[in-house]
Amino acid sequence: MVPDLRHYEVGSVLIAAKRRRRLSAKRLKDAAEQLAELRPFTINPRLTESDVIAKATAFHLQGCDAIYFDLASRLRVPIASTDGGIRTAARAHGVQLWEPATR
């Protein structure tokens, strides 16, 4: 489950990586194709600007990060992130962190 802004954010990150020459055109195309196959369940969090500001302030997160965090918190589902701020907020507010299975 992801907020409906996810595809915009992921696209922006990938384009930035391409512009910074961290991704080749082929890797960018491959990533876009692989992401298209994921089809996550998207949710419109229906938050106002004031809501985002309040949540970001309460959780000590950037605005978009607060949206993901709030969604995980409200739905009581784990959040997957390598971001230090999100991981700290999860521990502080009792939100479970998703960890990939190790073999």
Sequence and secondary structure as in RCSB ss.txt:
>XXXX:A:sequence
MVPDLRHYEVGSVLIAAKRRRRLSAKRLKDAAEQLAELRPFTINPRLTESDVIAKATAFHLQGCDAIYFDLASRL
RVPIASTDGGIRTAARAHGVQLWEPATR
>XXXX:A:secstr
 EETTHHHHHHHHHHHHHHTTSS HHHHHHHHHHHHHH   EE     HHHHHHHHHHHT  HHHHHHHHHHHHH
T  B    HHHHHHHHHHT  B      
